[in-house]
Amino acid sequence: MMIGGLGLIGHPFYTDYMADQTQEQLSEQLHTASTREAFEVGKVKEASAVTRLLIPKLNVDTIVVEGTSKEALDSGAGHYPETPLPGEPGNVGIAGHRTTYGKPFADLDLLVPGDRVELQTPIGPFIYEMVEPFDGHANPWVIQPDDWSVVAPTKGHMLTLTTCHPKRSDKQRLVARLRLVEGPTQSGSS
């Protein structure tokens, strides 16, 4: 029983360590010519670097990989492959862990309208801003884990961040919605 308890306590530390090791490799990968080429043609391979996600308010700096499989998310955060790449029109979706694997979205619930998130891609940076509450709910807000409507296509250039809710549980999802305000093809608000 004691060994099992130690395993439960040690598991988050182990996953954070493993994610840190992977993040170092992904950081180097993000700046290669092959990653830029894959990004430009929209053919990023599963578990390959897509973007660096920076959330200054939350001290988040993590490389996001392509895909949301368990293997991909072991690096901390993954891009929903059925959504556009950062900067493209539509609804870019990124899922991230809240309590393990580097926990990049540990404090996602602290974001408020006006807070900014930067996605540093192989083709340049894109800055997204938290939008005001809409459709009768707050932003961020909580949904059921099988509600995929939050990553459905949208008008404009949007970013949707998702994570488990509450912390240490996968019973629900916490969602934050942002709008692109600056990027290589943007001159300000969109």
N, C-alpha and C positions, 0 to 999 in steps of 0.2 A: 504494500500500500504506500509506503514511504517513497519508493522509487517512482511509482506512478505519479504521486503528487509533485515530486521534483521535476518529472518530465513535463507536467502541465505548466509549472512555473517557468521552466527553462525554454519551452517551445517558442514563446514570442521573442526571446533574446536570440535564439538560434535562427529564426526566420529573418530577424532584422540583420544579423550578421551576414547571412547568405544574400539577402537583397543588396546590402552594401557592396559585397564583392561583385555582384552582377552589375550594379550601377556603375562601377568604375569601368568595366569593360564596355558597357553601353555608351558611356560618355565619349569614349574614344571612337566607337563605331558611328555615332551620330555625325561626326565631322569628316567622314570619308567620302570620296567621290562616288563610290558605288551606292552609298545611302542616299546621296543627293539625287542620283539618277533614278533610283527606285521611287523616291518621293515624287519627282517631277512627272513620272509616267503613271503614278498611282498604283504601283505594284510592290508594296513593302511586304516582305516575308514575315510570317508568324514569328513572334518573339524578337523581331529586329527593332532597333531604335527608330522611333517616328519623330519625337519632339522632346525638348526639355520643358517641363512644366514648372513655372515659378509662381508661387503665391506669396508675395512679400508679407502680407498681414499675418500669415500662418507660418512663416519661415520654411516654406516648402520649396525644395529644389530637387526634382526627380526626373529621370528619363522615363518617358512613356514608350512602351513597346506596342507593336501591332498585335492585336488579338486580346481576347478576354478568357482564354482557356486557363485552367489552373497553372499550367506551365508558364504561360505568358505573364499571368498576374503574380507569379512568384518573384518578379522583379519589382513589384510594388503597384504599378499602374499600367493599364492597357487601353488601347484605342479600339472601340467597337468597329470591327472591320466592315460592317454594313453601312457605316456612316462616312461622310466625306472626310478627307484629310484636313488638318488645320489650315485655315485660310480659304478653303473652298466654300462656295455657296452651300447653304443647308445647315444641318444640325450635326456638328462634330460631337461625338460621344466618347467620354473617357471614364473608365471605372477604376477605382483605386481602393486599396485596403485601408482599414481604419485602425486595426489593433496589431497587425502582424506585417511581415515583409516590408519593413521600413515605414509603415503606417502613414503614407503621404496625405491621406484624407482624414486623419485622426480628429481634426478640429473643423471639418467642413461646415459644421453647423454654426460656426462663428462668423461666417461670411454674411455681409449685408449688402443691399443695393448700393452701387457705387464702388465697391471693392473691385480691384483689378487682378487679372490673371494673365501672365505672359506665356505664350507658347513659342519657344525658339526652335524653328524648324530648319532643315537644311537649305531652304530658300529664303529665310529671313524670319524676323520676329512678328508675331501677331498678338495684339493686346485686346483682351476681352474684358467687359465690365459687367458686374452683376446687375441684372435688371430689377425693376420694381416688381412687387407681387403682381400676379396676373391670374386670370381664370378662377378667381375666388380662393386662392391659397397663398401662403407665404412663399418667400424665396430666401433660403432653401425650404423644401417641404418634404414630407414623408409619403411614400407610396408602398404598395404591396410588391413583393419580390418578383411577381410574374407580370407586372405592368410594364410592358415594353414601349408604351406610347411616348415615353419621355425621350426616346432616341429615334422617334419617327422623324421623317423629313419636316423641315420648317422653311418658312420664307426667310430671306436674308441670310446673314452669316451668324450662326449661333453656336454656342458651346454648352454642352450639358455634362456635368460631373456627377457621378453616382458612386455610392458606397453603402456598406451595410449599416443598419440602424436597428436598435441602439448599439452602442459599442459592445463588442464581444458577442454579437448576435447577428444572425442573418434572417431574422423574422420579417424585416422590412428593409426598405431602401431609403436613403436620404439623397435628395436631388438638389442641385444648384444649377441655375440657368443664367448664362451670360450672353452678351451681344458683342460682336467685333466692333472695336472703335478705332484701331490703328493696325496697319499692316503694309506690306510692300506695295499693294495696289490700293490702299486706303489713304485718304487725305484728311481723315478725322472721323467723326461719327458716321455710322452707316444707318 
